[in-house]
Amino acid sequence: MGSSPWLQVIKIKKTIILVCRSWYAIGIRFLYEDVALQRLHQIPAFVRTLDASSLAQNLGNLVKSFTICTYIPLEYSISFDEHLTRVMNHCPRLGGFSFNPPFKCLSAVPIPSLGPSITSLSFNNSFPFDTIFDILDLVGGQLKHLGVHAPPPTQNFSPEKIYHLPRLSSLRLDLHISEASRLYLLVGVLSTPQIEHLTLQSVGMETDTSYFIPILRHYGPKLRVLQLHKENFLNFVRKTGLEQFSDAQILLDLCPALEHLVIDSTRAVVGITHPTVKWLDVWISGDSTPSWGLHRSNVLAGFPACRGLREIHSSLTRIFDIATFLPPDIVSTPSDAFEIAFAGARVRHGVGRLDFERPIDSWDVPEYDSDSGATSDSDYTSGWETISDGGESEDDEAQSLALSSEDYEESESNSETGSNWDEELKDLYQVEELVVLPRQDLESLLV
């Protein structure tokens, strides 16, 4: 099994399907709930899979979230629009849609009507900025969660209207080095009367808190949850300016009703105060633990309403929303502690502590260029060669799926007659056109 965590996850999901007949129905739902496509040819392949699924087993009904992580070339734009429309038509229960290409897409990416079931949208800074607001114009009224980036410096952003998001409760803003100074342009453009949760995620940027102040002055009075997250945790304090504790205090002062603070540095939390924060999550690294232990009690003194402080190890930093995915009060006594073991990793949640046994960086994950928001081209392509010579790499084997009950029944029948089980698995994995590739990294650990 490959070292990449998401390759391990997809293989385990497929194996669950083939355990026995009773596991098949459960496993197929588990496999299709979160779908992500990493390569261009997987998009039409996924469409063919949905087209081929029988009425008795409509795979589209199982899909709850759909992520595209591939570059869309200009010459494919018309076909892409057609394929994406068919995906949307096949998936009436689709609630989340994310478009996170590894590098800049063409100036206009056609996105069809996303349908009334969409409540969550997420786009990285490689997605054309204008297109985001075209989409918000269509589905803004039904959104509950939105992840976007600030206008790029090359974009003449002067909106003539306000985009009303009456149901939006959670907003994530990804801040890249070239966009940080333009963050203020979003203030007033998005009308969010129900917002309670704001995540400011900086990506490989050197900035200071002055860029955050206009946003928090606008949204802060309504916030219940504030996350200050740095994609590269180890450089967070050095690059964000939150080493200046007074700066962090300025941000908190703009959020008078805050109840849950998630902050990406032990140094940033020392010396700050807030009267209403009930839950405090602090990301810690291994080398910060000794000094952090000396300051912990002093930190709690600055939060008189605090019911609990939880330490989250930096090896989980790529799952930026884990602090809210696993609520801070989920483990209040030692008897509540739990462990999740999946795909070769272990997440342990004890009282006031969330640990990960194996650092994510030890896996063979394509390296991310934080300044450009792109995956290294050599790393990105080396693990994703197309099947053109009749052979199949381990990665390609991991993509191909056994999708139908007929496939399962045939494999079960053959295994009963003495066929080699590994050979049956190999044959099923070679169905090249039936492709689904979840790329949720370790989120599947926490389902």
Secondary structure as UniProt FT lines:
FT   HELIX           5..17
FT   TURN            18..19
FT   HELIX           21..32
FT   STRAND          34..37
FT   TURN            40..41
FT   HELIX           42..52
FT   HELIX           55..57
FT   HELIX           59..62
FT   STRAND          65..68
FT   HELIX           74..76
FT   HELIX           77..90
FT   TURN            92..93
FT   STRAND          96..99
FT   TURN            116..117
FT   STRAND          120..123
FT   TURN            125..126
FT   HELIX           129..139
FT   HELIX           140..142
FT   STRAND          145..149
FT   TURN            153..154
FT   STRAND          163..164
FT   TURN            166..167
FT   STRAND          170..176
FT   TURN            177..179
FT   HELIX           180..186
FT   TURN            187..189
FT   STRAND          190..191
FT   TURN            193..194
FT   STRAND          197..203
FT   HELIX           209..211
FT   HELIX           213..219
FT   HELIX           220..222
FT   STRAND          225..230
FT   HELIX           233..235
FT   HELIX           236..240
FT   TURN            242..243
FT   HELIX           245..253
FT   TURN            256..257
FT   STRAND          260..263
FT   HELIX           266..269
FT   TURN            270..271
FT   STRAND          279..284
FT   HELIX           286..288
FT   HELIX           289..301
FT   TURN            304..305
FT   STRAND          308..313
FT   HELIX           314..316
FT   TURN            317..318
FT   TURN            320..321
FT   HELIX           322..325
FT   TURN            328..329
FT   HELIX           334..336
FT   STRAND          338..342
FT   TURN            343..344
FT   STRAND          345..350
FT   TURN            351..352
FT   STRAND          353..356
FT   HELIX           360..362
FT   STRAND          368..369
FT   TURN            370..373
FT   STRAND          374..375
FT   HELIX           377..382
FT   HELIX           394..399
FT   HELIX           405..416
FT   TURN            417..418
FT   HELIX           421..429
FT   TURN            432..433
FT   TURN            441..442
FT   HELIX           443..446
//
